[in-house]
Each structure stands twice: as C-alpha cells, then as structure tokens.
Amino acid sequence: MVLPDVLGPGLRVVFCGTAAGSASARRGAYYAGPGNKFWPILYAVELTPRQVRPADFASALEYGIGLTDLCKLRSGSDLEIGDGAFDVAGLETRLLAVAPRVIAFNGLKAGREALGGVDGYGRQTRSLADAETWGAPIHVRRSESLVGSGAMAATRRSSPVGERAPG
C-alpha cells in the first residue's frame, strides 16, 4: 500500500483520488506535491479550522474528512498508473464500511473509473456506497470556486452544526 486509508465512521466527506502522486508517495503523505492546493482549499472553504499540512494528513479524521485512492498499490500520474490498477470493488467495500455522507472524486478520471462515467465537475447522478458523489478538481487552480460552491458546501451542510469543521 502506497498511502494508508484515512477512513472512519461518521465522515462528512471522503476525498478519493486515482492514486498517490509521485511526490506524495515519496513524502508518505496525501496531496504533498509542490504547489498542490488541496489542503489550502479545504481551509479556504471552511472544511478545516486550520490549514492542515500534508504531513498531518491523518488529522483529517478530526474534521470528518476521509482520504483514499482507487489504486492503493502504485503511485504516479494517471498515465503511469494505467487503467488496470484501479480497485473499484475494494473502494466500495471500504466506503460501505464507514458510510460517508459524500464522496468527492479528485478529478474526472477517478469519478469515471469508480462510477462508470461522470457528469463533469459537480454533483453526480450516480451514487457509490449509498453516498452522494461529486467530481471535484481539488488540485487545480480553478478548483476553489468549484469546490467552494459544490461538494464542500454539501459537506458543510451535512456537518452537525452546518459551519466550519470543529477544531
């Protein structure tokens, strides 16, 4: 396993990528590549009360956030991973065990593989593991506005107090 799952009961959202990127695999932390906007965006859209550092990725559970990937055995770009490395059945089993409210796929490739197709970025018509699903371009510059108005808003609404995650 390249990176361990960060999953537990009662999650507001699970972010699912295709696989750990090369920099994340080297550092042993989710979304650890130089310039990756994942953690700053989570803070900017008020899913975390502080900006989490990649090395502290396990603390995401404290805020009702889970992390996983479709491919747990390889790292690199989607091209380097290839199409045969994705374990959709394993992902669904892991997600059914923790029953998150929302699954946000980090990029269209992850959503296409897991759902058998996507409706672009935003809320998806297909569900997975009985959860609402979203396509979220977390790692790109335009993502803050898309994420802030989409999946993140849904997860804020689903938090017990409907505001910034506790911390």
C-alpha positions in Angstrom: 0.0 0.0 0.0 1.4 3.4 -1.0 -0.6 5.5 1.5 -2.9 4.2 4.2 -6.6 5.0 4.0 -7.8 7.7 6.3 -11.3 6.4 7.0 -13.6 6.0 10.0 -17.2 6.1 10.9 -19.3 9.3 10.7 -17.3 11.0 7.9 -18.8 14.1 6.2 -16.8 13.5 3.1 -14.2 11.1 1.7 -11.8 12.5 -1.0 -10.9 9.8 -3.5 -8.1 10.2 -6.0 -6.9 7.8 -8.6 -3.6 7.1 -6.9 -0.9 8.9 -4.8 1.2 11.2 -6.9 4.9 10.7 -7.0 5.7 13.5 -4.6 3.0 12.3 -2.2 4.4 8.7 -2.3 8.0 10.0 -1.7 6.8 12.0 1.3 4.4 9.4 2.6 1.5 12.0 2.8 -1.6 12.8 0.8 -1.6 15.8 -1.5 2.1 16.6 -0.7 3.3 17.7 -4.1 4.8 21.2 -4.5 2.0 23.6 -5.3 -0.8 21.2 -4.6 -3.7 23.3 -3.4 -5.7 20.6 -1.7 -5.0 21.5 1.9 -5.2 25.3 1.5 -8.6 24.9 -0.4 -10.0 22.8 2.4 -9.2 25.6 4.8 -10.4 28.3 2.4 -13.8 26.7 2.0 -14.1 26.2 5.8 -13.9 22.4 6.0 -11.0 22.6 8.4 -10.5 25.2 11.2 -6.8 25.4 10.3 -4.6 24.8 7.3 -3.5 21.2 7.6 0.0 20.3 6.4 0.4 17.2 4.2 2.4 15.5 6.9 -0.5 15.8 9.3 -3.0 14.2 6.8 -4.2 11.7 9.4 -5.7 14.7 11.4 -8.3 15.0 8.6 -10.4 12.5 10.6 -10.8 15.0 13.3 -12.7 17.2 10.9 -14.9 14.4 9.4 -12.8 14.1 6.3 -11.5 10.8 4.9 -8.9 10.2 2.2 -8.3 7.2 -0.1 -7.4 6.3 -3.7 -8.7 3.9 -6.3 -5.2 2.4 -6.7 -3.5 1.6 -3.5 -0.5 -0.3 -4.9 1.1 2.1 -7.3 1.9 5.8 -7.4 2.5 8.4 -10.1 0.4 10.2 -12.7 -2.7 8.6 -14.2 -0.8 7.7 -17.3 1.9 6.0 -15.2 -0.7 4.1 -13.2 -2.6 2.8 -16.2 -6.2 1.6 -16.4 -5.8 -1.9 -14.9 -4.7 -0.8 -11.5 -7.9 0.5 -10.1 -9.8 -1.5 -7.5 -13.4 -0.2 -7.6 -14.8 -3.2 -5.7 -12.2 -2.7 -2.9 -13.1 1.0 -2.8 -16.8 0.4 -2.5 -16.2 -2.2 0.3 -14.0 0.3 2.2 -16.6 3.0 1.8 -19.6 0.9 2.7 -17.8 0.0 6.0 -17.6 3.7 7.0 -20.7 5.1 5.3 -19.6 8.7 4.5 -22.2 11.2 3.6 -20.4 12.5 0.5 -17.6 11.0 -1.8 -15.7 13.7 -3.7 -13.6 12.3 -6.5 -10.4 14.3 -7.0 -10.6 14.6 -10.8 -12.7 13.2 -13.5 -10.6 10.1 -14.1 -11.3 8.9 -10.5 -15.0 9.5 -10.9 -15.2 7.8 -14.3 -13.4 4.7 -13.0 -15.4 4.4 -9.8 -18.9 5.4 -11.2 -18.6 4.1 -14.7 -18.9 7.7 -16.0 -19.2 11.2 -14.8 -21.4 14.2 -15.5 -18.5 16.7 -15.4 -17.4 18.5 -12.3 -20.0 19.0 -9.6 -22.7 16.7 -8.2 -23.1 13.3 -9.9 -26.2 11.5 -10.8 -24.7 8.2 -9.8 -24.1 7.2 -6.1 -21.5 4.9 -4.6 -21.7 3.1 -1.3 -25.0 4.8 -0.7 -23.3 8.2 -0.6 -23.8 11.4 -2.6 -21.0 11.7 -5.2 -19.2 14.8 -6.6 -16.5 15.4 -9.2 -14.1 17.9 -7.6 -10.9 19.3 -9.3 -9.2 19.8 -5.9 -5.7 20.0 -7.3 -6.1 22.7 -9.9 -6.3 26.5 -9.7 -9.9 26.9 -10.7 -11.0 24.4 -8.1 -11.5 26.8 -5.2 -14.7 28.3 -6.7 -16.0 24.9 -8.0 -15.2 23.2 -4.7 -16.5 26.0 -2.5 -19.8 26.1 -4.3 -20.2 22.3 -4.7 -19.1 19.3 -2.7 -17.7 21.4 0.1 -21.0 23.2 0.5 -22.8 19.9 0.7 -20.4 18.6 3.3 -20.6 21.8 5.4 -24.4 21.5 5.3 -24.1 17.9 6.5 -21.9 18.7 9.4 -23.8 18.7 12.8 -23.6 22.5 13.1 -23.5 23.5 9.4 -20.3 25.6 9.7 -16.6 25.2 9.8 -15.5 21.8 10.9 -14.7 21.6 14.6 -11.2 22.1 15.8 
